[in-house]
Amino acid sequence: MILLLQEVKNRLQSLGITVSTAPSNTDEMVITFSIEKVTNFIKNQTNLNAIPEGLLEIAIDMIAGEFLFTKKSMGLLNIDSIDFGLIEKQVQEGDTNVTFVVEVNSTPEAQFNAFVQYLRHNEVDFVRYRVLLW
C-alpha cells in the first residue's frame, strides 16, 4: 500500500496537483481510503486476491480519479487552479493513436469532470484478468 500511495502522489504531481503534507493531512487520508476502495473494487471485479501487475497503472489512475472526485465533492478542490495544459490531448504508442476531444468552449469544471471520468476507468479494463469462481 505504501508503494501505491507514493505512486498516486507522483501521478497527481505529474498532473500539477499538489498533495498536502500538513500534520492534519486529509489528502493522505482520502488517498488511503481511495486506495482501499479501488483495490477492493478491482479484486471484486477480477475475483483475485491482489491487483495484477498489468492493472497497476490503471489502478493508480483510478485512485487518482477517486481522490480528485472526492476532493471536489467535499468542496476542497479549486478546479480553477488546475492547468489543463499539462494534460496530454493526444497519446501515440506504436501505430495506435488516441486523441482526447476537449471542447474549445468547455468550462474548467466540464474539462475536470471529463478528465476525472477518464481516470476512473470502468470494469472493461479488467476482462482479461477475470477469474471464474465455483
KAZIWO-V745945 format. One record per residue. N is the residue number from 1. PHI is phi in degrees with one decimal (999 if undefined). Layout:
# KAZIWO-V745945
n=(N	N)
phi=(PHI	PHI)
This chain:
# KAZIWO-V745945
n=(1	2	3	4	5	6	7	8	9	10	11	12	13	14	15	16	17	18	19	20	21	22	23	24	25	26	27	28	29	30	31	32	33	34	35	36	37	38	39	40	41	42	43	44	45	46	47	48	49	50	51	52	53	54	55	56	57	58	59	60	61	62	63	64	65	66	67	68	69	70	71	72	73	74	75	76	77	78	79	80	81	82	83	84	85	86	87	88	89	90	91	92	93	94	95	96	97	98	99	100	101	102	103	104	105	106	107	108	109	110	111	112	113	114	115	116	117	118	119	120	121	122	123	124	125	126	127	128	129	130	131	132	133	134)
phi=(999	-63.8	-62.1	-62.6	-59.0	-68.3	-64.2	-66.3	-60.5	-63.6	-63.4	-63.1	-64.1	-65.2	-90.5	84.2	-108.0	-86.7	-97.4	-65.3	-116.9	-66.5	-56.3	-91.9	-75.1	-69.8	-59.3	-67.0	-65.5	-66.0	-63.8	-60.9	-62.2	-63.0	-60.6	-61.7	-62.8	-68.9	-60.0	-64.1	-61.1	-65.1	-64.3	-68.3	-72.1	-100.1	61.7	-110.6	-90.0	-149.3	-75.4	-63.3	-56.6	-67.8	-106.1	-61.5	-66.0	-65.0	-62.5	-62.3	-62.9	-63.2	-65.1	-60.7	-62.6	-64.6	-60.2	-64.0	-61.4	-65.6	-60.9	-65.4	-62.7	-84.0	75.7	-105.1	-129.2	-92.1	-63.4	-64.2	-84.2	-84.3	-92.2	-74.6	-69.1	-77.1	-86.6	-62.0	-95.7	-148.6	-128.2	-129.7	-134.6	63.6	-95.6	-97.7	-130.3	-118.3	-116.5	-89.1	-84.3	-119.1	-66.4	-60.9	-95.0	-74.3	-76.2	-56.7	-67.0	-65.0	-63.0	-61.5	-60.8	-64.9	-69.5	-63.7	-61.6	-62.7	-64.2	-74.2	52.0	-152.2	-70.8	-58.9	-65.8	-94.2	-53.0	-62.6	-101.5	-67.1	-121.9	-81.8	-110.6	-108.2)
